[in-house]
Amino acid sequence: MTTPRDAYWDELGIAWCAIKPEVNVIAPRLKARLRRQSLLITAGLVIGLPLSAAGLLLGALTIWSGLTTGTWNFVTRGLAIGVISAIVAIAVSLLLPVRASEAARALSEMIDHLRQRSRGLTCPDRQ
């Protein structure tokens, strides 16, 4: 069996090897991907926060309607709407630190990190 000398074989039999990334090829793709992800995160926040607030309001109104008329299935339905809206609000609020300027990294820093990481990785011979 012929195998490359610089491959590192793990326990599952998969060969791993460090590569030298081509920054000129990676940078435009990475920039486009980061732009798309940023737009999707912003859209998620713009849609998710008002939607969860409206759901909480609808849940409260449904609970109030059920309590005033004695329709107990409306109370449980309102509780379910409120819980689902709270879960959506918590999930969407986890995107807020991602959009903060302190948490965002510059593209050049990401590429420098990729270069340092590729230099630090070596493929030891394993026989």
C-alpha positions as CSV (number, residue, x, y, z in Angstrom):
1,M,0.0,0.0,0.0
2,T,1.4,3.4,-0.9
3,T,0.7,6.3,1.4
4,P,2.2,9.8,1.6
5,R,5.0,10.1,4.0
6,D,3.7,13.2,5.7
7,A,0.2,11.9,6.5
8,Y,-0.9,11.5,10.0
9,W,-3.2,8.6,10.5
10,D,-5.7,8.8,13.3
11,E,-7.5,6.0,15.1
12,L,-10.3,5.8,12.5
13,G,-7.8,5.3,9.6
14,I,-8.2,8.8,8.2
15,A,-5.1,10.6,6.9
16,W,-4.7,14.2,8.0
17,C,-2.1,16.5,6.7
18,A,-1.4,20.3,7.0
19,I,-1.8,22.3,3.8
20,K,-0.5,25.7,2.8
21,P,-3.6,27.8,2.1
22,E,-3.8,30.0,-0.9
23,V,-4.8,33.3,0.6
24,N,-5.7,34.9,-2.8
25,V,-8.3,32.1,-3.4
26,I,-9.6,31.9,0.2
27,A,-10.0,35.6,0.9
28,P,-12.8,36.4,-1.6
29,R,-14.7,33.3,-0.7
30,L,-14.4,34.0,3.0
31,K,-15.4,37.6,2.5
32,A,-18.5,36.5,0.6
33,R,-19.4,33.9,3.2
34,L,-19.0,36.4,6.0
35,R,-21.2,38.9,4.2
36,R,-23.9,36.4,3.7
37,Q,-23.8,35.2,7.3
38,S,-23.9,38.8,8.5
39,L,-27.0,39.5,6.4
40,L,-28.7,36.3,7.6
41,I,-27.9,37.1,11.3
42,T,-29.3,40.6,10.8
43,A,-32.4,39.3,9.1
44,G,-32.9,36.8,11.9
45,L,-32.7,39.6,14.5
46,V,-35.0,41.9,12.6
47,I,-37.6,39.2,12.1
48,G,-37.1,37.2,15.2
49,L,-37.3,39.8,17.9
50,P,-40.5,41.5,16.8
51,L,-42.1,38.1,16.1
52,S,-41.2,36.8,19.5
53,A,-42.5,40.0,21.1
54,A,-45.8,39.6,19.2
55,G,-46.0,36.0,20.2
56,L,-45.6,36.9,23.9
57,L,-48.3,39.5,23.5
58,L,-50.6,37.0,21.8
59,G,-50.0,34.5,24.5
60,A,-50.8,37.0,27.2
61,L,-54.0,38.0,25.4
62,T,-55.0,34.4,25.0
63,I,-54.4,33.6,28.7
64,W,-56.4,36.7,29.7
65,S,-59.2,35.7,27.3
66,G,-59.3,32.2,28.7
67,L,-59.3,33.4,32.3
68,T,-62.1,36.0,31.9
69,T,-64.4,33.6,30.0
70,G,-63.5,30.5,31.9
71,T,-62.2,28.7,28.8
72,W,-59.3,26.8,30.2
73,N,-58.1,25.4,26.9
74,F,-57.3,29.1,26.0
75,V,-55.2,29.4,29.1
76,T,-53.1,26.3,28.2
77,R,-52.9,27.5,24.6
78,G,-51.8,30.9,25.7
79,L,-49.1,29.3,28.0
80,A,-47.9,27.3,25.0
81,I,-47.7,30.3,22.8
82,G,-45.9,32.2,25.5
83,V,-43.3,29.5,26.1
84,I,-42.6,29.0,22.4
85,S,-42.2,32.8,22.0
86,A,-39.9,32.9,25.0
87,I,-37.7,30.1,23.5
88,V,-37.6,32.0,20.2
89,A,-36.6,35.2,22.0
90,I,-33.8,33.4,23.9
91,A,-32.5,31.8,20.7
92,V,-32.6,35.1,18.8
93,S,-31.0,37.0,21.7
94,L,-28.0,34.7,21.4
95,L,-27.3,36.3,18.0
96,L,-26.9,39.8,19.6
97,P,-23.3,39.3,20.8
98,V,-22.3,38.0,17.4
99,R,-23.4,41.3,15.9
100,A,-21.5,43.4,18.5
101,S,-18.5,45.1,17.1
102,E,-16.2,43.7,19.9
103,A,-17.0,40.1,19.0
104,A,-16.6,40.6,15.3
105,R,-13.2,39.9,13.9
106,A,-11.6,41.5,10.8
107,L,-11.1,39.4,7.7
108,S,-7.3,40.0,7.8
109,E,-7.1,38.7,11.3
110,M,-8.9,35.5,10.3
111,I,-6.5,35.0,7.4
112,D,-3.4,35.7,9.6
113,H,-4.8,33.1,12.1
114,L,-5.2,30.6,9.3
115,R,-1.6,31.2,8.1
116,Q,-0.2,30.8,11.7
117,R,-2.2,27.7,12.2
118,S,-1.1,26.1,8.9
119,R,2.6,26.9,9.8
120,G,2.2,25.3,13.2
121,L,0.6,22.1,12.0
122,T,3.0,19.4,10.8
123,C,2.3,15.9,9.6
124,P,4.6,13.6,11.6
125,D,5.5,10.3,10.0
126,R,3.5,7.4,11.5
127,Q,4.2,3.9,10.6
